[in-house]
């Protein structure tokens, strides 16, 4: 993707790169280090093999993920975040913090109802 294809709004650009919850969850897993396909499939609860393959390919095309294929039988493939993929760490940390705060808020609201 080149810069001409990106939206003018930086928030929209970020959303275009992340696209869906699956990409965010894949990045979450890869922030801890390189993973094989099976490890990602197991860690990202609810994702199908087809969707995982599709999202990893999209992320590779966007430059967020790097794929390394080892010439062996059975084939071994590993996925690693690129530097630009790793730069999403603060974005995910902010999402995590907001989610924690929201959970606390909803618990507080529930207590106030009774």
C-alpha positions as CSV (number, residue, x, y, z in Angstrom):
1,X,0.0,0.0,0.0
2,X,1.4,3.4,-0.8
3,X,0.7,6.7,0.9
4,X,-1.7,7.8,-1.9
5,X,-4.0,5.0,-0.9
6,X,-4.3,6.0,2.7
7,X,-7.1,8.1,4.1
8,X,-6.3,11.8,5.1
9,X,-7.5,11.2,8.7
10,X,-4.8,9.5,10.8
11,X,-7.4,7.6,12.9
12,X,-9.0,6.2,9.8
13,X,-5.5,5.2,8.6
14,X,-4.9,3.3,11.8
15,X,-8.3,1.6,11.6
16,X,-7.6,0.7,8.0
17,X,-4.4,-1.0,9.0
18,X,-5.9,-2.9,11.9
19,X,-9.2,-3.5,10.2
20,X,-10.9,-5.9,12.5
21,X,-10.6,-7.5,15.9
22,X,-8.7,-10.5,14.5
23,X,-5.8,-8.4,13.4
24,X,-5.6,-6.7,16.8
25,X,-5.6,-10.1,18.6
26,X,-3.0,-11.5,16.3
27,X,-0.8,-8.5,17.0
28,X,-1.4,-8.9,20.7
29,X,0.0,-12.4,20.4
30,X,2.9,-11.5,18.3
31,X,4.0,-8.7,20.6
32,X,5.3,-11.4,22.9
33,X,7.5,-12.8,20.2
34,X,7.6,-15.0,17.0
35,X,4.8,-17.6,16.7
36,X,4.0,-20.5,14.5
37,X,0.6,-20.7,12.8
38,X,-0.7,-23.4,15.2
39,X,0.3,-21.3,18.2
40,X,-1.6,-18.3,16.8
41,X,-4.6,-20.4,16.0
42,X,-4.6,-21.8,19.6
43,X,-4.1,-18.4,21.2
44,X,-6.7,-16.4,19.2
45,X,-9.8,-18.0,20.5
46,X,-12.6,-18.4,17.9
47,X,-10.6,-17.7,14.8
48,X,-10.9,-20.1,11.9
49,X,-7.9,-21.4,10.0
50,X,-9.2,-19.7,6.9
51,X,-9.6,-16.3,8.6
52,X,-6.2,-16.6,10.3
53,X,-4.5,-17.3,7.0
54,X,-6.3,-14.4,5.3
55,X,-5.5,-11.9,8.1
56,X,-1.9,-12.9,8.3
57,X,-1.6,-12.4,4.5
58,X,-3.2,-9.0,4.7
59,X,-0.9,-8.0,7.6
60,X,2.1,-9.2,5.6
61,X,1.0,-7.1,2.6
62,X,0.6,-4.1,4.9
63,X,4.1,-4.6,6.2
64,X,3.0,-5.4,9.8
65,X,4.0,-9.1,9.8
66,X,6.9,-11.0,8.4
67,X,6.6,-14.6,7.4
68,X,9.6,-17.0,7.5
69,X,9.4,-20.4,5.8
70,X,11.8,-23.1,6.8
71,X,12.5,-25.7,4.0
72,X,11.7,-28.9,5.9
73,X,9.0,-31.5,6.0
74,X,6.5,-30.9,7.4
75,X,6.9,-27.2,6.5
76,X,7.6,-24.8,9.3
77,X,6.4,-21.2,9.1
78,X,6.9,-18.5,11.7
79,X,5.3,-15.1,12.0
80,X,7.0,-12.1,13.5
81,X,6.0,-8.5,13.8
82,X,8.0,-6.0,11.8
83,X,9.2,-2.8,13.4
84,X,6.1,-1.0,12.1
85,X,4.0,-3.8,13.5
86,X,5.8,-3.5,16.9
87,X,5.1,0.2,16.9
88,X,1.4,-0.6,17.5
89,X,2.3,-1.7,21.0
90,X,1.2,1.7,22.6
91,X,-2.1,1.5,20.6
92,X,-2.9,-1.9,22.0
93,X,-1.8,-0.8,25.5
94,X,-4.3,2.1,25.3
95,X,-7.0,-0.3,24.2
96,X,-6.2,-2.6,27.1
97,X,-6.2,0.3,29.6
98,X,-9.5,1.6,28.3
99,X,-11.1,-1.9,28.5
100,X,-10.0,-2.2,32.1
101,X,-11.4,1.2,33.0
102,X,-14.7,0.4,31.2
103,X,-15.0,-2.9,33.2
104,X,-14.5,-1.0,36.4
105,X,-17.0,1.6,35.4
106,X,-19.7,-1.0,34.5
107,X,-19.1,-2.8,37.9
108,X,-19.5,0.5,39.7
109,X,-22.8,1.3,37.8
110,X,-24.1,-2.2,38.6
111,X,-23.4,-1.6,42.3
112,X,-25.2,1.7,42.2
113,X,-28.3,0.2,40.8
114,X,-28.9,-2.0,43.8
